[in-house]
Amino acid sequence: MKHVTQLKAETLTTKQMEENIRQMSITVRRYRDIEQSAELAEFRDLQKIVETKEFQDYKQELLTTKYKDREEYRLITAYNRAKNSHHVRWFKIYRGMSKVQEYVHFADTSDFAKLKDPEAIKADPRLRQMQRLGNSFAVRRYMIHQNSEEVKEYYRLREIVNNTEFRDRNHFWKNPKRWYTTLQSQQDGKYQALKDSSDISFFLAQDPKKIEENESYKEMFADACQWNRMSDSPWRAGFVFSNKIFKTNHSYANEEAAMNDGRNVSCTGDGHLTVSVKSEHVTRPAWDQKKGFIMKDFEFTGDVIQTADTFRAEEGMFQVKAAFGGKANGAICLMSENRLPILRIAQWDGSKVTVGATYDKFEEQTVVEGIKENHEYIYTVVITSSDITWFVNDQEVARTANKLGTKLFPTVIAFLPEGVKGTGVTSIDWFKAYKH
């Protein structure tokens, strides 16, 4: 089955994709470092306090409540009103008179009761004086005012407003900046400062599931293509099949390029692994479906390398940064020792790239249009127990059910199918595989 998909304009460029990969690695490390930090621990402790409904309600109350709406204001206002009322003002005036004070002081003595005894009054000049004071206009007015409801209310309110606890409470609510005098304000300020800090704001902006997802991929295989000799690399030249009839380094009679036993493989000074099809005349053993191995003259040479001895996997994420160029075909794939199945991470046919899988009795292929010759892309295939998904940079380009059923090993082939003439290069900057 063959499909076609178009590389979208919004697909990340290879440079952007590679930067995303790099940044994600940095992000995961930074996230875990911050997760263990004292700053985050302090933030979490404050968060448990500051983000509660009780805390926010209290903050809102202190920031929005008007002093005039408070009970303290009502009591202070009532006290001032009572202090300036008619009865209280005259009560204070009469209370300030010396004769009233003299009478009031006398009323607190044991002799005050004698004013009810006429004989005692007749016999004692001081009692007669106190009797006259008690009947005076000033004392009588004083007593009237003293027994008034206004004066009683004045004394009641004075006791309240002069209480230390009330004075402190009134001073607090009278201050329009009362919130900023509280411990809670300090906690809120510290919480906001931590929340706005570069580390904590970064931490909070991350999706923990995405962090865990990225962490769940553990590197199984990597080649940065920095080696000079193939013997120092994870790659070996030639095919690997369980059928012992096939020689490791063999060609196919129905193809136009002979496999060249690693001679067309190099790792250049700029850190790129290249597998090339070259124009050269050679005679090589080639497999013919009817005749078996025969000697054949070829006008071109290609090559194949694989990691059968160093790395194989059944599932995981396989990524390669690669470019294709020329008329020759190039394939970066996962192969098995049984020849089939073959999973193509990316295959170049001289003009376009195809991804997909070939099985014994059927094939899944998707042509990805928009791939430019000699331009690097990051090709990814993710293999799970149920699915196989292909990506070019960040764009998903194909998906199918997993019917592989065997361990596979990375393979890079540069070749010429029957009837195709020309040279070409498959270039790899790096190849990585991760276990999920």
C-alpha positions as CSV (number, residue, x, y, z in Angstrom):
1,M,0.0,0.0,0.0
2,K,1.4,3.4,-1.0
3,H,0.6,6.8,0.4
4,V,1.7,10.3,-0.2
5,T,2.2,13.1,2.4
6,Q,3.5,16.6,2.0
7,L,6.0,18.2,4.3
8,K,4.2,21.2,5.7
9,A,5.4,24.8,5.7
10,E,5.0,25.0,9.5
11,T,7.3,22.0,10.0
12,L,10.3,23.0,12.1
13,T,13.5,23.4,10.1
14,T,16.3,20.9,10.9
15,K,18.2,23.6,12.8
16,Q,15.1,24.4,14.9
17,M,14.4,20.7,15.4
18,E,18.0,20.0,16.6
19,E,17.8,23.1,18.9
20,N,14.5,21.8,20.3
21,I,16.2,18.4,21.1
22,R,19.1,20.2,22.7
23,Q,16.8,22.5,24.7
24,M,14.7,19.7,25.9
25,S,17.8,18.0,27.3
26,I,18.7,21.2,29.1
27,T,15.1,21.7,30.2
28,V,14.9,18.2,31.8
29,R,18.2,18.7,33.7
30,R,17.2,22.2,34.9
31,Y,13.8,21.0,35.9
32,R,15.2,18.2,38.0
33,D,17.8,20.5,39.6
34,I,15.2,23.1,40.6
35,E,13.0,20.3,41.9
36,Q,15.6,19.5,44.5
37,S,16.3,23.1,45.4
38,A,15.7,24.9,48.7
39,E,14.0,27.7,46.8
40,L,11.3,25.4,45.4
41,A,10.9,23.8,48.9
42,E,10.3,27.2,50.4
43,F,7.9,28.2,47.5
44,R,5.9,25.0,48.0
45,D,5.6,25.6,51.8
46,L,4.4,29.2,51.2
47,Q,2.1,28.0,48.4
48,K,0.3,25.8,50.9
49,I,-0.4,28.9,52.9
50,V,-0.9,31.7,50.4
51,E,-3.1,29.8,47.9
52,T,-5.7,28.8,50.6
53,K,-9.1,30.4,50.4
54,E,-8.7,31.6,54.0
55,F,-5.5,33.4,53.2
56,Q,-6.8,35.0,50.1
57,D,-10.1,36.0,51.8
58,Y,-8.1,37.7,54.6
59,K,-5.9,39.5,52.1
60,Q,-8.9,40.7,50.2
61,E,-10.6,41.9,53.4
62,L,-7.6,43.9,54.5
63,L,-7.0,45.4,51.1
64,T,-10.6,46.4,50.3
65,T,-12.3,47.0,53.7
66,K,-13.0,50.7,54.4
67,Y,-12.3,51.9,58.0
68,K,-15.7,53.6,58.0
69,D,-17.3,50.2,57.6
70,R,-15.6,48.7,60.7
71,E,-17.1,48.3,64.2
72,E,-14.0,50.2,65.6
73,Y,-14.9,53.3,63.6
74,R,-18.5,53.0,64.7
75,L,-17.5,52.8,68.4
76,I,-15.0,55.7,68.1
77,T,-17.6,57.8,66.4
78,A,-20.2,57.0,69.0
79,Y,-17.7,57.8,71.8
80,N,-16.8,61.2,70.3
81,R,-20.5,62.0,69.8
82,A,-21.3,61.0,73.4
83,K,-18.3,63.1,74.7
84,N,-19.7,66.2,73.0
85,S,-23.3,65.6,74.0
86,H,-25.3,68.1,76.1
87,H,-25.4,66.1,79.3
88,V,-21.7,65.0,79.1
89,R,-20.5,68.6,78.5
90,W,-22.5,70.0,81.4
91,F,-21.6,67.0,83.6
92,K,-17.9,67.8,83.1
93,I,-18.5,71.5,83.7
94,Y,-20.3,70.9,87.0
95,R,-17.9,68.2,88.0
96,G,-15.1,70.7,87.6
97,M,-16.6,73.1,90.2
98,S,-14.8,73.0,93.6
99,K,-18.0,72.8,95.6
100,V,-19.3,69.9,93.5
101,Q,-16.0,68.1,94.0
102,E,-16.2,68.8,97.7
103,Y,-19.7,67.3,97.9
104,V,-18.7,64.3,95.7
105,H,-15.7,63.6,97.9
106,F,-17.9,63.9,101.0
107,A,-20.4,61.5,99.5
108,D,-17.6,58.8,99.4
109,T,-17.1,59.1,103.2
110,S,-19.0,57.3,106.0
111,D,-20.4,60.6,107.3
112,F,-22.5,61.0,104.1
113,A,-25.1,58.7,105.7
114,K,-25.6,61.2,108.6
115,L,-27.3,63.6,106.2
116,K,-30.4,61.5,106.8
117,D,-30.2,62.2,110.5
118,P,-31.7,65.6,111.4
119,E,-30.3,65.6,114.9
120,A,-26.8,64.9,113.6
121,I,-27.2,67.7,111.1
122,K,-28.4,70.1,113.8
123,A,-25.4,69.2,116.0
124,D,-22.6,69.4,113.3
125,P,-21.9,72.6,111.3
126,R,-20.1,70.5,108.5
127,L,-23.1,68.3,108.0
128,R,-25.2,71.5,107.6
129,Q,-22.7,72.8,105.1
130,M,-22.8,69.5,103.1
131,Q,-26.6,69.6,103.2
132,R,-26.6,73.1,101.7
133,L,-24.2,71.9,99.0
134,G,-26.4,69.0,98.2
135,N,-29.3,71.3,97.7
136,S,-27.4,73.8,95.6
137,F,-28.2,74.3,92.0
138,A,-24.8,73.1,90.8
139,V,-24.8,69.8,92.7
140,R,-28.5,69.1,91.8
141,R,-27.6,69.7,88.1
142,Y,-24.5,67.6,88.4
143,M,-26.6,64.7,89.7
144,I,-29.1,65.1,87.0
145,H,-26.5,65.0,84.3
146,Q,-24.6,62.1,86.0
147,N,-27.7,59.9,86.0
148,S,-28.5,60.6,82.3
149,E,-28.4,57.9,79.7
150,E,-25.9,60.0,77.7
151,V,-23.4,60.1,80.5
152,K,-23.8,56.4,81.2
153,E,-23.3,55.6,77.5
154,Y,-20.2,57.9,77.5
155,Y,-18.6,56.0,80.3
156,R,-19.5,52.7,78.7
157,L,-17.9,53.7,75.4
158,R,-14.9,55.3,77.1
159,E,-14.1,52.0,78.8
160,I,-14.3,50.2,75.5
161,V,-12.2,52.6,73.4
162,N,-9.5,53.0,76.1
163,N,-9.0,49.2,76.3
164,T,-5.5,48.4,75.0
165,E,-6.7,45.6,72.8
166,F,-9.3,47.9,71.2
167,R,-6.8,50.7,70.7
168,D,-4.4,48.3,68.9
169,R,-7.2,47.0,66.8
170,N,-8.5,50.5,65.9
171,H,-4.9,51.6,65.1
172,F,-4.6,48.6,62.7
173,W,-7.8,49.1,60.8
174,K,-7.4,52.9,60.7
175,N,-4.2,52.4,58.6
176,P,-5.1,52.2,54.9
177,K,-1.8,50.3,54.4
178,R,-2.7,47.8,57.1
179,W,-2.1,44.7,54.8
180,Y,1.6,45.6,54.4
181,T,2.1,45.5,58.2
182,T,1.1,41.9,58.5
183,L,3.1,38.6,58.6
184,Q,0.8,37.4,55.9
185,S,1.9,40.3,53.6
186,Q,5.5,39.2,54.1
187,Q,4.6,35.6,53.3
188,D,2.7,36.8,50.2
189,G,5.6,39.0,49.1
190,K,8.1,36.2,49.4
191,Y,5.8,33.8,47.6
192,Q,5.3,36.2,44.7
193,A,9.0,37.0,44.5
194,L,9.8,33.2,44.3
195,K,7.0,32.6,41.9
196,D,8.4,35.4,39.6
197,S,12.0,34.2,39.9
198,S,13.5,32.8,36.7
199,D,14.0,29.3,38.1
200,I,10.5,28.9,39.8
201,S,8.7,30.5,36.9
202,F,10.5,28.2,34.5
203,F,9.7,25.2,36.7
204,L,6.0,26.1,36.9
205,A,5.8,26.6,33.1
206,Q,6.8,23.0,32.4
207,D,4.5,20.1,31.8
208,P,5.6,17.4,34.2
209,K,4.2,14.7,31.9
210,K,6.3,16.0,29.1
211,I,9.4,16.0,31.3
212,E,8.7,12.4,32.4
213,E,8.0,11.4,28.8
214,N,11.4,12.8,27.6
215,E,13.1,11.2,30.6
216,S,11.6,7.9,29.8
217,Y,13.8,7.6,26.7
218,K,17.1,6.1,27.6
219,E,19.9,6.1,25.1
220,M,20.7,2.6,23.7
221,F,22.9,3.5,20.8
222,A,24.7,6.6,19.5
223,D,27.1,7.4,16.8
224,A,28.3,11.0,16.5
225,C,30.3,10.0,13.4
226,Q,33.6,11.3,14.8
227,W,35.6,8.2,14.0
228,N,38.3,7.8,11.3
229,R,38.4,4.0,10.9
230,M,35.4,1.8,10.6
231,S,37.0,-0.6,13.1
232,D,36.6,2.2,15.7
233,S,32.9,2.6,14.9
234,P,29.8,0.5,15.7
235,W,29.4,-0.2,12.0
236,R,30.6,-3.2,9.9
237,A,30.5,-3.5,6.1
238,G,28.3,-6.0,4.4
239,F,25.0,-7.7,4.8
240,V,24.1,-10.0,7.7
241,F,21.6,-12.8,7.0
242,S,20.9,-15.9,9.0
243,N,21.0,-17.8,5.7
244,K,24.6,-18.9,5.5
245,I,24.4,-19.2,1.7
246,F,24.7,-15.4,1.5
247,K,28.1,-14.0,1.8
248,T,28.5,-11.0,4.1
249,N,29.9,-8.9,1.3
250,H,27.9,-9.7,-1.8
251,S,26.0,-7.9,-4.5
252,Y,22.8,-8.6,-6.4
253,A,22.8,-9.5,-10.1
254,N,19.7,-7.4,-10.7
255,E,21.3,-4.2,-9.5
256,E,23.7,-1.8,-11.2
257,A,26.2,-1.2,-8.4
258,A,28.4,-3.8,-6.6
259,M,28.7,-3.7,-2.8
260,N,32.3,-2.6,-2.1
261,D,33.1,-4.1,1.2
262,G,33.3,-0.7,3.1
263,R,35.5,1.0,0.6
264,N,32.7,3.5,-0.3
265,V,32.3,4.4,3.4
266,S,34.1,7.3,5.1
267,C,33.8,9.6,8.1
268,T,34.8,13.0,6.9
269,G,36.6,15.7,8.9
270,D,33.3,17.6,9.5
271,G,31.9,14.6,11.4
272,H,29.7,13.1,8.7
273,L,29.4,9.4,7.8
274,T,29.0,9.0,4.1
275,V,28.1,5.9,2.1
276,S,28.5,6.5,-1.6
277,V,27.7,5.1,-5.0
278,K,30.7,5.7,-7.3
279,S,31.5,5.3,-11.0
280,E,34.1,2.5,-11.3
281,H,34.4,-0.8,-13.1
282,V,34.6,-3.9,-10.9
283,T,33.9,-7.6,-11.1
284,R,32.1,-9.0,-8.0
285,P,30.2,-12.1,-7.0
286,A,26.5,-11.3,-7.3
287,W,23.4,-13.2,-6.1
288,D,21.1,-14.3,-8.9
289,Q,17.7,-15.6,-7.9
290,K,17.9,-18.4,-10.4
291,K,21.6,-19.2,-10.7
292,G,22.9,-18.4,-7.2
293,F,26.2,-16.6,-7.0
294,I,27.7,-15.6,-10.3
295,M,30.6,-13.2,-11.2
296,K,29.3,-10.0,-12.7
297,D,30.9,-6.9,-14.2
298,F,29.6,-3.6,-12.6
299,E,30.2,0.0,-13.8
300,F,29.4,1.4,-10.4
301,T,30.1,0.5,-6.7
302,G,27.9,1.1,-3.7
303,D,28.1,-0.1,-0.1
304,V,26.2,-1.3,2.9
305,I,27.0,-1.0,6.6
306,Q,25.1,-2.4,9.6
307,T,25.3,-2.8,13.4
308,A,24.3,-6.4,13.7
309,D,27.2,-7.3,16.0
310,T,27.0,-4.2,18.2
311,F,23.4,-3.1,18.5
312,R,19.9,-4.6,17.8
313,A,16.5,-3.7,19.2
314,E,12.9,-4.7,18.9
315,E,11.3,-1.4,20.1
316,G,12.4,2.2,20.8
317,M,12.9,5.5,19.1
318,F,15.4,5.7,16.3
319,Q,16.7,9.1,15.0
320,V,19.1,10.0,12.3
321,K,20.2,13.4,11.0
322,A,20.9,12.7,7.3
323,A,20.9,14.1,3.8
324,F,20.6,12.4,0.4
325,G,22.0,13.5,-3.0
326,G,22.5,12.3,-6.5
327,K,20.8,9.8,-8.8
328,A,21.8,6.8,-6.8
329,N,19.5,5.3,-4.1
330,G,20.2,5.6,-0.4
331,A,18.4,3.9,2.4
332,I,18.7,4.2,6.2
333,C,16.7,1.4,7.6
334,L,16.3,-1.3,10.2
335,M,16.9,-4.8,8.9
336,S,16.6,-8.3,10.2
337,E,18.8,-11.4,9.6
338,N,15.9,-12.9,7.7
339,R,16.0,-10.2,5.0
340,L,12.4,-9.4,5.7
341,P,11.0,-7.4,7.3
342,I,12.8,-4.2,6.5
343,L,11.8,-0.9,8.1
344,R,12.8,2.1,6.1
345,I,13.5,5.1,8.3
346,A,14.1,7.0,5.1
347,Q,14.9,5.9,1.5
348,W,16.0,8.1,-1.3
349,D,15.3,7.1,-5.0
350,G,17.2,9.9,-6.7
351,S,14.3,12.4,-6.4
352,K,12.1,11.7,-3.4
353,V,12.1,10.1,0.1
354,T,10.0,7.1,1.1
355,V,9.3,5.7,4.5
356,G,7.6,2.5,5.4
357,A,8.0,-1.2,6.1
358,T,8.3,-4.2,3.8
359,Y,7.1,-7.6,4.9
360,D,7.0,-11.0,3.2
361,K,3.6,-10.6,1.7
362,F,2.8,-6.9,1.8
363,E,4.3,-3.4,2.0
364,E,3.5,-0.1,3.6
365,Q,5.0,2.9,1.9
366,T,4.6,6.7,2.2
367,V,6.2,9.1,-0.1
368,V,7.2,12.4,1.7
369,E,7.0,15.2,-0.7
370,G,9.0,18.4,-0.1
371,I,12.3,16.8,0.9
372,K,15.1,18.8,-0.7
373,E,18.2,17.0,-2.2
374,N,21.4,17.5,-0.1
375,H,19.4,19.1,2.7
376,E,19.7,17.6,6.2
377,Y,16.6,16.4,8.0
378,I,16.0,14.6,11.2
379,Y,14.3,11.3,10.4
380,T,12.6,9.6,13.4
381,V,10.8,6.3,13.7
382,V,9.1,5.3,17.0
383,I,8.4,1.6,17.4
384,T,6.1,0.4,20.2
385,S,4.5,-3.0,20.8
386,S,1.5,-1.9,18.8
387,D,2.5,0.9,16.4
388,I,5.2,2.3,14.1
389,T,5.3,6.1,13.6
390,W,7.5,8.0,11.3
391,F,8.5,11.7,11.6
392,V,10.5,14.2,9.5
393,N,11.7,16.8,11.9
394,D,8.7,17.4,14.1
395,Q,6.0,16.4,11.5
396,E,4.4,12.9,11.7
397,V,4.4,11.6,8.2
398,A,3.2,8.0,8.5
399,R,1.8,5.5,11.0
400,T,1.0,1.8,10.8
401,A,0.5,-1.3,13.0
402,N,3.7,-3.0,14.3
403,K,4.0,-6.4,12.6
404,L,7.8,-6.7,12.8
405,G,8.0,-9.4,15.4
406,T,11.8,-9.5,15.6
407,K,14.9,-7.6,16.6
408,L,16.3,-5.2,14.0
409,F,19.6,-3.5,13.5
410,P,20.4,-0.1,11.8
411,T,21.6,-0.4,8.2
412,V,22.8,2.2,5.7
413,I,22.8,1.2,2.0
414,A,23.9,3.2,-1.1
415,F,22.8,1.3,-4.3
416,L,21.6,1.4,-7.8
417,P,18.4,-0.5,-8.7
418,E,18.2,-2.3,-12.0
419,G,18.1,0.2,-14.9
420,V,19.3,3.2,-12.9
421,K,22.7,4.8,-13.6
422,G,24.5,7.5,-11.7
423,T,26.3,8.3,-8.5
424,G,25.1,9.6,-5.1
425,V,25.8,10.0,-1.5
426,T,24.0,9.2,1.7
427,S,25.3,11.5,4.5
428,I,24.7,11.0,8.2
429,D,25.6,13.6,10.9
430,W,24.5,11.4,13.8
431,F,22.4,8.3,14.5
432,K,20.8,7.6,17.9
433,A,18.4,5.0,19.4
434,Y,16.5,5.2,22.6
435,K,14.6,2.7,24.7
436,H,11.3,3.9,25.9
